[in-house]
Amino acid sequence: MRASSPRLMEAGSRIQVRAMGLSFVFAALLLAVKFAAFALTHSHAVLSDALESIVNVLGSGFALYSVWLAGQPADASHPYGHGKAEAFSAGFEGGLIVLAGCAILWGAVPSLWAPAPLENIDLGLLLIVGAGGVNLALGYLLIRIGRRTGSMALEADGHHVLSDSVTTGGVLVGLGIVRITGWVWIDGLVAIVVGLHLLRVGVGLVQRAVANLMDRADPVVLASIARALRYVRRPGLIEAHHLRSWRTGSLHHVDFHLTVPRYWELEEAHGVEHEIADVVRLLFQDHADVIIHLDPCVPDCCSYCDYEPCPVRAAPFAGPHEWDEIHLVQAAAYQRGE
């Protein structure tokens, strides 16, 4: 059975596109502000912050396109939708962050031994403070909307923007120390710290993107589905197994096998299928595609089936099997030889 809500999906997609468009506009404006600050101060730390803003603009532009593409409905060529575009976007942005970190380290390390004098520090500090405040607010907003709508690209961009505000904070501290002490080499040291921070953030985003593209199982999601299935479990629902879940953008795909009495009428079995699929779908706020494969029971199921009266029982009931995420992802008990 398939279950999803196209209307909710379309509304969420519009919100994501608007938020991503806002991110792109602010990224371009802040890029100009930071390069203006660099032109005034000639600071390696400020330059490192400005280089990250170039990544922000490129990443936000690619993410804007990917969020729009991910919101397009499934078609004959992409029957599971276009949601994987968001994972490509997150990986692309993570790769850009890694490159920016490497570029910053390349330029900053030599400055420790040959620091250049800084100029117009006060005005540069003022510009950087304004840029950092905007980035902080924008980053939290993007992460919040990304989590609410299930957008990996939006959340990744939010984390990047937030890391940019952390970078800006480090630059402010560095410039402040230089202004007070006159230790110009601090500027290069701050830039190195910024570069290492970007490497960590970028590698993390790439790892998450690869995990999504490879449909890596999420233990938290599987545990949530297991709780939902335990909630609806009752006599006649003998065993659930082969549970799988993966994401394409904000849409969760869930499928599993459900063993029911083999003498049930098709209408009764179909009604149970609908009921369970609705519960799982609501778990993801209607952003889910649920497929349930109904399996008829076999004599080996009798020992853990408590459905009565049963006209085909071959063994007394001994106790039910656990419906937790560990057992649900396995094969059926009778296939395991239990």
C-alpha positions, 0 to 999 in steps of 0.5 A: 500500500502506498500512502502520502499527502501530495498537498502537504508535500507541495506546501512544504516544498514552497516553504523550502524554496522561499527559505533557500531563496532568502539564504541565497540573497543574504549570502550574496549581500554578506559576501560583499560586506566581508570582502569590503572588510578585507579590503579595509583591513588586509586581514587573513582572518577576514579573508578566510571568512570572506572565502567561506562566504563564496562557498555560501553563495555557491552552496546556496545557489545549488541548494536552491535548485536542488530544493526546487527539483526535490519538490517536483512530483514523481514521474515515469523517469523518477518513480520515487521522486526527485528527493535525492537531489537534496543529498547531492546538494548537501554533499556538494556544499560539504565539498565546497566547505572542505575546499575553502578550509584547505584554501584558508590553511594554504594562505594562513600558515605562511602568515604566522612567520611573515605577518602583514600589518593590519589597517582600519581594524575598527571599521572592519570589526563593525562590518564583521559584527553586522555580518555575523549577527545576520548569519547567526539569525539566518542559520537558526532559521534555516535549520528550524525550517529544514527540520520541520519540513524534512529538507536535508539541503535546507538543514545542511545550508543552515548548519553551514551558515551557522558555522559561518557565524562561528567563523565570524565570531572567531575572526572578531576575537582575533581582530580584537586581540590584534587591536589590543595587543598589536600581535599581528601573528594572531590574525594568521592563527585565527585563520588556521583555526577557522580553516580547521573548523571548516574542514570538520564541518565540510567532512561531516556534511559529505558523510551525511550526504553519502549515507543518504545516497547509500540509503543507510539505515537510521536507527532512530527512524527504525526505532520510531517505526517499531514503536508505532507498530507495537502501538497497533499490534493486536491478535491476528497481527502475527509477525512483522519483519523485513522492515526497511526505511530510507529517505528521498528528500523530505519523503520517508519510504517505509516497507515491511512484511506483515504475517496475518492468518492465512484464512482471513478474507481479502477485505479484512486483511486490506483494512488492517493494512490501511490502518497500520499504514495510516499510523506509520504515515502520521509518524512522519507527518504525512511525509511518508510512502508506506508499502506493506507486504501481507504474508499468510501464516504457516504452521511454524507461526502457531507457537507465537500466534495468540489469535483465537479462535483459530481453525488451523492451529497446529501448536499451542501459543507459547508467547509472542515475538518482540517487535523492536527494531532489531527483530523487525529488520530480520527475516520472519521467525519461520524463515530463521528456523525458530 
